[in-house]
Amino acid sequence: MFDNNLIIEDIATFFGVSVTDLHTTPIRKLSENNIWKIEIGQRNFVLKRHFIHAPINDCKFTPFEIELNTLKVLKSKGCNVPKIIWKSDKKQSLLIEWCGNQTLDDMAQKQSNWHPIVNQAISQFCYIEEAFKKSQDNLTAYVFPVNQDKKLQEILDHCRKTIFYIIQASKKEKHSTHQKRIDQCWENISSHLFSKPKNLGGLDHNSHNILINQQKVFFIDFASIGWNWQTQRLVQSFNSLGTKQATGNFVSLINPETIETYMSVSGQTKVHDDIDLHHLLFYLSIIHRILRATSQPNHPNSIRLYNAWGDLKTRLERAIHIIIKSNLSNNFEANTIRQIIADCWLR
């Protein structure tokens, strides 16, 4: 049962139907919004209510206002994002077109022949990135103020500690031989990533925000936008976590074929190193979260991670397997780190 009948009454009035003609089903509940499927006869829609009704930090606009205007701009550029059907400024709510109930995350977990859809999704990812680039004048005012350099430095620090933990956990007596190699690699990795320019785009990028409806791909959730690295967004969008699925595990949708698709559509070249390094950091960050949870099993964050990912030992082994088996570039530093992890872990 929907918990705000006033919104339902407004939507019924908009469509010229009775409240009893509307059927509501919760899709998911998050801290910042509440999302419902609205059925009116044979037509389906999504109602998204924003719970944050005030600008955050130094941003001048609410998440509702950011998403409303971002969707309008991206839709006007022909991107596959939801069309806005109805809105309520007072109730900070959006009624948008139905874009399906299967996410890219769902598909990656349940089937192996995901390459055609993933290639289509990467193409649409590039179109959206280009739309952001062409619409900077219209969207810059809605940018969420966040220090991405600081966030990247924190990721680098956590990942470096994670590598040393993996080494220390090994029973092989090669610990001291790795220290200098890792220090040099990490200096070069950091310099490389920080030297790359940032692009305007969405800040909430993951495979749950890519929907598939009748073989057509849609991107959703633009309540926060800002400046960060496009290849970082690519990696985070195209890795499936299988959260809260009984047999879920990590599935990387980034491989040489998808990188070629990305370069072909975006027109970019020489991005293999960038993608490879962000991919390496993505999975080292996951390992860091798992290790932190296992060291503090009763912490609320750890309990949430156990509930989301289930058996963390299986998850840890899968993350390390993906790191070791990734073949995304000839980057010396990435391959050195992979070899060190393989040398210490495989025994």
N, C-alpha and C positions, 0 to 999 in steps of 0.2 A: 504493500500500500504506500502510495506516495505521501510524504510527510508535509507537503505544502500545497493544500488544495487551492489556494489563491492563484498560484502559477498555472495549475491545471485549468482553472476557470478562465484565466486570461487566454490560454492556448485554445480552449474550446470556443471561446468567443471569436478568436482570430479566424478559426476555420469554419465558424458558423454551425457548430454541432453542439450536442449536449455533452456534459461532463461524463456521462455514462458511456459515451461512444469512444472514450479514450481508455486504453489499457496501458498501464505502466509496469515496467519490469526493471529492477536495479541491474546495472551492468557492472559497476565497480564503485567503491568508495575510497577516496583518497583524502589526504589532509587538506588539499586546497580546492577540491571540487567534489561534486556529487553527480554521477552520470546515470541517466535512465534511458531506457528504450521506450519510446512512445508509439503505440500502434493506434492508427485511426483507420478503421476498415482494413483495406489491403495495403495501406501505406505505412511505412515505418520511418521514424525520425529518432534523433538523439537529443535529449535535453541535458545540457551541461550547466550546473549551478556553481558559481564561484563563491566560496565561503570567505575569501579575503576581500573585504569591501573598501580597502584603503590602499594607497600606494605603499610600496615596500622600500624602505631605506630612502635613497635619493631619487628614486624613479618618480616621475610626475603622474603616472597612470596606474590604475589598478590592473591586475591580471585579466579581468574581464575586458577592459578597454584595449589592452595590448592584443589579446586574442581576436577581438572583434575587428580591429583595424588591420591586423596582419592577415587574417583570412580574406578580408575584402581585397587587399592589395594582391595577394597571391592568386586568388580566384580570377581577378581581372587580367592577370598575366597568363591565364590558361593552365595553371597548375592543378593537379589532382588533389585538392583539399576540399573539405566539406563546404557546401553552399549554405549560407545563413538563411534560414526560413523566417525566423521571428526572433526578436530580442526584447529584453526588459532591462532598461538601464537601472531602474529602481531596485529590481530584484537580482541584478547582476547575473542574468541567465541568458543562455543562447539555445535556440532550437535549430539544429543543423540537420542536413540531409543524412540519411542512413548510408554508411559506407561499408557495411558488412560486419560480421561478428568473428571472423577469423583473422588473427594477427599473423604477421610474419613469424613471430616467435612460436605461435601454435604450429604453423606449417613446418617450420624447421625441426620441431620436436617429433612430428608425426609422420613425415615422409622424407624420402631421400632424393627424389627428383624435383628439387626446388630451384634448379638453375634457371629455367625460363622466367619464373616469377621474380627471382632475385635480380636477374638482368634488367627486367622491366622496372623493378623498384629502384635500382641504381640509376637508370635513365631518368626516372621521375625525381630522384634525389638531386641529380645534376640540374634539372630544369628549375627546381625550387631554389637551389643555390644561385643560379643565374638570375632568377626573379628578384631575390634579395639584393643582389649586386646592382641590378638596374633600378631598384626602388629605395635606395639608401636615403634619398632626400625625403621620402614619405614615411620612412620607418625609423630613422635615427632617433627621433624624439621618444620612441617607445623602448629604447634599449635599456635592459636591466643592468644596473651598475654592479659589476663583479670583477674582481681582479684576477683575470685568467692566468697571468704570469705567476701569481702567488699560488694559485691552485695547481698549476703544472709543476712548480717547484716542490710542493707538498707531495704530489704523486711520485716525482722522481726520488725524493728522499725515502718515502715508504717502500718503493720498489727496490731501491738499493739495499735497504735493511733486509728485505725479504730474500734477496739473493744470498746475502751472508748467512741468513738463518738456514737456508737450504744447504749451504756448504758446511756449516757447523753441525747440521744434523746427519751429515754423511759420516760413515765410519772409515772412509778412505783417508789416508794420510797425505793429502795434497792441499790442505787448507792454505798454508802460507804461500804456495805458488800462485794462488789466484788473486791475492790482494792487489798487487800492482796492476795486473791486467784489468781487473774490474774498475779500479780508480781511473785508469786512462780511458777505458771504454765509456765510463759514465760521464767524464768530462766532455768527450766528443759527442755523445748522445745529447747531452744537455745543450751544448752549443748549437748543434744542428737544429734541434726543435725550436729553441728560442729565436733562431735566426729567421724562421719562417713567418710570413705575414698572416695576420688574422683576417677573417672574413665575417661579414654580418650573416647571422642565421639563427635558427632555433637553438635553445639551450637545453630542451628536454628531448634528447634524441635516444631512442632505444627501439628494439624490434617490436615492442608492444604498441608503438605509435605508428606502425605501418599496417594498414588494413587491406585485406583482399576481398573484393566483392565481384563475383562472376568474372574472375581472371583480370580484373582491373585493380590497380594498386592506388591507394589513397594514403596521404600523410596527414596525421591529426596532431592536436595539442601544441598550440603556439601561444601559450599564456606567458611565456618568457622568451625574449630574443636578446641577442647580444653578439659581441665580437669574440670569436674563438677560432680554432684551426679547423678547416674544412675536412682534412683527412682524419682528425680526431672524431668529428661528427660521423664520418663515414664508418669508421671502425665501431663506434658505439651503436650505430643504427643497425649494423649488419652482423651482430653477434647475438645469438639466442641464449637466454639464461634458463629457460624452462622453469621459471619460478612457480612454486606451489603446484607442481605436477608430480604425481607419484613416481614416475620413472624419468623425470626431467633431468637434464644435464646440460653442460655447455656445448653449443654447436657454433663453430665459426663459419660464417657464410662468405668470408674473405678468402679468396684464393687467386692464383694467377689469372684465371678466366674472368673473374669479376673485376679484378684490377684493370684488365684490358678493356672491359666494357666501360668502366669509369673513365679511363683515359680517352677512349674513343668519343664518348658523349661530351665530356667536359672540355676536351681539347688540350688537356694538360699532359705534360710528359715529365719523365724523371720524378715520379711520385712514389716509386716503389719503396725507397728508403723511408720516406715520411710515413707511409701506411704501415710498413713493417715495424717501425719503432713505436708508433702509437698502439699497434696491435700487441706488441710485447709488453708495453706498460699496462694495457688493459688487463691482461691476464695475470701479470705480477701483482696488480692492485687487487684482483680477485683473491689471489693466494694470500695477500696481506690481510684481507678481511677474514678469510677462513682461519688463519693462524691466530689472529686477535680473538676471534670468537671461541676457539678451542682453549685458549689460555684463560678466558674469563667466561665460562659457560653460563653463569647465572646473571650476567649483565643483560639488561633489557635489549640492547642492540644484538647481542649474541643470540638471545632467545628468538628474536625476530628473524635472524639469519637462518637458524635451525628450522624454523617453521617454513621459511621460504624455500630453502634449498635441500632440506632433508639430511641425508647422510653426507656429512662434510668431508669424510675421508675419501669417499668416491668422487666428490666434487674436486677435491685437491688433486687427486691423481689425474683426473680429466684435464684440469687446467694446465698441469705440468706437461701432460702428453701433447696438448695443443701447442704449447710453447716450443717443445722440442721438435715437433714434426712440421712446424710452419716453414714454408719455403716461399717467402714473399719477396725477397730481394737478395742481392749479393752484398748487403751492408756488412762490413767487417765487424763492427761493434755488436750488432744484433746477433750475428752468427757466433761470435765469440761467447757472448752471454749464454746463448742456447747450448753451446758445446760444454761450457762449464756446468750448467744445470744438469745436462744429460750425464756428464761424467760423475757428478756427485749423487744423482738420484737413481740412475740405473745401476743396479748391483745384483 
